[in-house]
Amino acid sequence: MTISQKDLKKSKDLVEKLLKVNGNKYNDWLHQQHQQFIEENQDLILQALSAFTGEEEEEEKSEPKVNEQVSVRPTSIPVTQN
């Protein structure tokens, strides 16, 4: 699905206004959305990093760990106002 620049701008403007009414800043909200997406996809990220570093082969040889979940949460990154 392709979104036109006009539709994207309308959506962004509406979200910015709604956030402002609630006392929030768009960039802070957008950063939070990015962090949430990263957290939801951390397994894929870790798999890709393992494949990149060649650790995937070593993990397959060792015993699989049952229900082990690693939480990767980066430290806060300051948001600059444009």
VOGU-3710 file (C-alpha; in Angstrom, 3 decimals, decimal comma):
1> mtisqkdlkk> 0,000/0,000/0,000  1,452/3,337/-1,051  0,572/6,425/0,933  0,694/9,761/-0,815  2,719/12,607/0,679  -0,501/14,617/0,995  -2,213/11,893/3,050  0,899/11,401/5,162  1,108/15,121/5,927  -2,591/15,271/6,856
11> skdlvekllk> -2,194/12,357/9,248  0,952/13,786/10,786  -0,626/17,226/11,257  -3,658/15,691/12,955  -1,538/13,559/15,280  0,662/16,560/16,135  -2,399/18,630/17,049  -3,954/15,853/19,132  -0,699/15,298/20,996  -0,306/19,026/21,613
21> vngnkyndwl> -3,826/19,189/23,089  -2,780/16,413/25,474  0,465/18,204/26,375  2,744/15,864/24,421  5,306/16,531/21,717  5,229/14,749/18,359  8,941/13,881/18,346  8,713/12,375/21,842  5,712/10,283/20,771  7,408/9,221/17,535
31> hqqhqqfiee> 10,530/8,172/19,428  8,359/6,126/21,780  6,714/4,409/18,787  10,134/3,569/17,363  11,279/2,105/20,678  8,119/0,015/20,949  8,601/-1,357/17,429  12,227/-2,224/18,190  11,225/-4,022/21,394  8,489/-5,963/19,586
41> nqdlilqals> 11,054/-7,100/17,001  14,001/-7,736/19,280  14,073/-11,455/18,452  14,498/-10,680/14,766  17,168/-8,088/15,557  19,099/-10,552/17,722  18,848/-13,265/15,044  20,167/-10,871/12,420  23,036/-9,771/14,639  23,904/-13,380/15,440
51> aftgeeeeee> 23,914/-14,275/11,753  26,069/-11,240/10,993  28,641/-12,127/13,638  28,596/-15,839/12,817  27,279/-16,829/16,231  24,271/-18,572/14,690  26,335/-21,662/13,862  27,667/-21,874/17,423  24,183/-21,551/18,923  22,884/-24,427/16,792
61> ksepkvneqv> 25,652/-26,699/18,123  24,919/-25,924/21,760  21,855/-27,012/23,673  18,886/-24,680/23,088  17,876/-22,689/26,145  14,233/-23,070/27,088  12,124/-19,898/27,270  15,091/-17,581/27,574  14,226/-14,030/26,649  16,683/-11,182/26,576
71> svrptsipvt> 15,305/-7,714/27,003  17,209/-5,172/24,953  16,243/-1,665/25,910  18,532/1,092/24,718  19,138/4,063/26,919  17,148/7,193/26,212  18,277/9,266/23,291  17,687/12,995/23,657  15,162/14,342/21,210  16,090/17,582/19,527
81> qn> 13,446/20,076/18,561  13,467/21,126/14,914
//
